[in-house]
């Protein structure tokens, strides 16, 4: 019997152990504590820290402390800075049945003409009804695993899937909640390896990402979606080549 790869828990445990050792050292304790805590990427008041790439001025807004995306037009908003090794915590909920969205990591900060989404590693965020509303040509339904945090390289980024569905990696367990309900993703990104926890359990992963440093992008793709509690813990950098770093873009676009 084929057993799923078990390095997700090992990787995360190693990261936490390393962070704990740093925090426990007497020498340099203050610096370690400063470096190994979660930082807010969304302040709940405005879009500070984010740059609109190719959506409309009113696509992204703040309402009642939530980051709201209308879903129109299709495109992305990116972080001001690039990230290499980190842990991302993000909470999201779709407001429309069958809604589509996601977060791109290690992403390019611009979108070429003729394309609407950037090169990057996508962490899929689909509402549960998506599979019922998008039947295949033969009338069958797409796999439900497509909804629950599928991971894949988009627009030229390549990865090796832990749980292959073609070039993509599917979740081993269906844990996402439906329209109007909050979902929690905790995602570990280290040296080309990605491990995804959906609502409190690691269920998916990829490795050997062809890009290992880049921007974070939030995706607008046709449906209203809300985000909250977007936080990042930056981890020590690894060995990386220039080809594994996304091109830098100006701070404002």
C-alpha positions in Angstrom: 0.0 0.0 0.0 1.3 3.4 -0.9 1.7 5.7 2.1 1.4 9.4 1.9 4.7 11.3 2.4 5.1 12.0 6.1 7.6 14.9 6.0 4.9 17.5 6.6 4.8 17.0 10.3 8.5 16.5 10.5 9.2 19.8 8.6 6.8 21.8 10.7 8.1 20.3 14.0 11.6 21.1 13.0 10.8 24.7 12.3 9.0 25.1 15.6 11.9 23.4 17.4 14.4 25.6 15.8 12.4 28.7 16.6 12.0 27.5 20.2 15.8 26.9 20.6 16.4 30.4 19.3 14.0 31.9 21.8 15.5 29.9 24.6 19.0 31.1 24.1 20.2 33.7 26.5 22.6 35.4 24.1 20.7 37.4 21.4 17.3 36.5 23.0 15.7 39.9 22.1 16.8 39.7 18.5 15.5 36.1 18.2 12.2 37.0 19.7 11.8 39.9 17.3 12.6 37.7 14.3 10.4 34.7 15.1 7.0 36.2 15.8 4.0 36.6 13.5 3.6 40.0 11.8 0.3 41.3 10.5 0.1 41.7 6.7 -3.4 43.3 7.0 -4.0 45.9 9.7 -7.8 45.8 9.5 -8.1 49.5 8.6 -6.7 50.0 5.1 -4.6 48.4 2.4 -1.2 49.5 3.7 1.4 47.0 2.6 -0.4 45.9 -0.5 -0.2 47.0 -4.1 -2.9 46.7 -6.7 -1.4 44.9 -9.8 -4.1 44.6 -12.4 -7.5 45.0 -10.8 -9.9 48.0 -10.4 -9.5 50.7 -7.7 -12.6 49.4 -6.0 -11.8 45.6 -6.3 -10.2 45.6 -2.8 -11.6 47.4 0.2 -11.8 47.2 4.0 -15.2 46.7 5.6 -15.8 46.1 9.4 -12.2 45.1 9.8 -12.2 42.6 6.9 -10.3 42.7 3.7 -13.1 42.5 1.0 -12.5 41.5 -2.6 -15.4 41.9 -5.1 -13.9 39.3 -7.5 -14.0 41.7 -10.4 -12.1 41.9 -12.6 -9.9 38.8 -12.5 -6.4 39.8 -11.2 -4.3 40.2 -8.1 -3.1 42.5 -5.4 0.4 41.9 -4.2 2.5 42.4 -1.0 5.0 45.3 -1.1 8.0 43.0 -0.4 9.2 39.6 -1.3 9.4 36.6 1.0 11.6 33.5 1.0 11.1 31.1 3.9 8.0 31.8 6.1 4.8 30.6 7.7 1.6 32.2 6.4 -1.6 32.3 8.5 -4.7 33.4 6.5 -8.4 33.1 7.1 -10.9 33.4 4.3 -14.6 32.9 3.5 -16.5 32.9 0.2 -19.7 34.9 0.0 -21.0 33.3 -3.3 -21.7 29.7 -4.0 -19.0 28.3 -6.2 -16.6 31.2 -5.5 -13.1 31.0 -6.8 -9.9 32.6 -5.3 -6.5 31.8 -3.9 -3.2 33.1 -2.6 -0.1 33.0 -4.7 3.3 32.7 -3.0 6.8 33.0 -4.4 5.0 35.0 -7.1 6.0 37.5 -9.7 4.7 41.0 -8.8 3.5 41.8 -12.3 1.3 40.2 -14.9 2.3 40.0 -18.5 0.0 41.5 -21.2 -2.6 39.0 -22.3 -2.6 37.2 -18.9 -4.7 37.9 -15.8 -2.8 36.0 -13.1 0.9 35.9 -12.3 3.5 33.2 -12.2 3.6 31.7 -8.7 2.7 28.9 -6.4 -1.1 28.9 -5.9 -2.8 27.8 -2.8 -6.4 27.2 -4.0 -9.4 28.6 -2.3 -12.7 27.4 -3.8 -16.2 27.4 -2.3 -17.7 23.9 -2.0 -20.3 24.3 -4.7 -17.6 25.0 -7.3 -17.4 21.3 -8.4 -21.2 21.1 -8.9 -21.3 24.2 -11.0 -18.3 23.3 -13.2 -19.1 19.8 -14.7 -16.7 18.3 -17.1 -17.5 17.9 -20.8 -18.6 14.3 -20.2 -21.0 15.5 -17.4 -19.0 14.2 -14.5 -18.0 16.4 -11.6 -14.4 17.5 -10.9 -12.9 15.9 -7.8 -13.8 17.5 -4.5 -10.1 17.5 -3.6 -9.7 20.3 -6.1 -11.6 22.6 -3.6 -9.8 21.7 -0.4 -6.5 23.5 -0.7 -5.1 22.1 -3.9 -1.5 23.3 -4.5 0.1 23.9 -7.9 2.6 25.9 -9.9 0.8 28.5 -12.0 1.9 30.2 -15.3 5.4 28.6 -15.5 6.3 27.8 -11.9 6.9 24.1 -11.4 6.6 21.8 -8.4 6.6 18.1 -7.5 3.3 17.2 -5.9 3.1 15.1 -2.7 -0.4 13.8 -3.7 -0.4 14.0 -7.5 -3.5 14.9 -9.5 -1.5 15.5 -12.7 0.9 18.3 -12.0 -1.1 19.5 -9.1 -1.2 18.2 -5.5 -4.6 17.4 -4.0 -5.6 17.4 -0.3 -5.8 14.0 1.4 -8.8 15.0 3.5 -11.7 17.3 2.8 -11.8 20.0 5.5 -13.0 23.2 3.9 -16.2 24.9 5.0 -18.8 26.4 2.7 -20.3 29.8 1.8 -20.2 32.3 4.6 -18.0 30.2 6.9 -14.4 31.0 7.8 -11.6 28.7 6.7 -8.1 28.8 8.2 -5.0 28.0 6.2 -1.6 27.7 7.9 1.1 27.2 5.2 4.8 26.5 5.7 7.2 27.6 2.9 10.8 26.5 3.2 13.4 26.0 0.5 11.0 25.0 -2.2 8.9 22.9 0.1 5.3 23.8 0.9 3.0 22.2 3.5 -0.6 23.2 3.9 -2.8 22.9 7.0 -6.6 23.3 6.4 -8.7 24.1 9.4 -6.1 22.7 11.9 -4.7 19.7 10.0 -1.9 19.2 7.5 -3.4 17.6 4.4 -1.3 18.6 1.4 2.2 19.5 0.2 4.6 20.1 -2.7 8.3 20.2 -3.1 11.1 21.3 -5.5 9.5 24.6 -6.4 11.3 26.3 -9.3 10.9 29.7 -7.6 11.6 30.1 -3.8 11.4 33.8 -3.2 8.8 36.3 -4.4 5.7 38.2 -3.6 2.5 37.2 -2.0 -0.6 37.8 -4.1 -4.3 37.7 -3.2 -6.5 36.6 -6.1 -9.7 38.2 -7.5 -11.4 35.6 -9.6 -15.1 36.4 -10.2 -16.7 36.1 -6.7 -16.7 38.1 -3.5 -14.3 36.7 -0.9 -13.3 38.1 2.6 -10.0 37.8 4.3 -8.9 38.4 7.9 -6.0 37.7 10.2 -3.4 37.6 7.5 -0.1 37.0 9.3 3.4 36.0 8.4 6.4 34.6 10.4 9.6 35.0 8.4 12.1 32.2 8.9 15.9 32.1 8.3 16.8 32.2 4.6 18.2 29.2 2.8 20.6 28.6 -0.1 19.0 30.1 -3.2 20.1 30.9 -6.8 19.2 34.0 -8.8 17.0 31.9 -11.0 14.9 30.9 -8.0 14.0 34.6 -7.2 11.0 36.3 -8.8 11.9 39.6 -10.5 11.7 42.7 -8.4 9.1 45.4 -9.3 8.8 48.9 -8.1 7.2 49.6 -4.7 4.1 51.2 -6.3 3.6 48.8 -9.2 
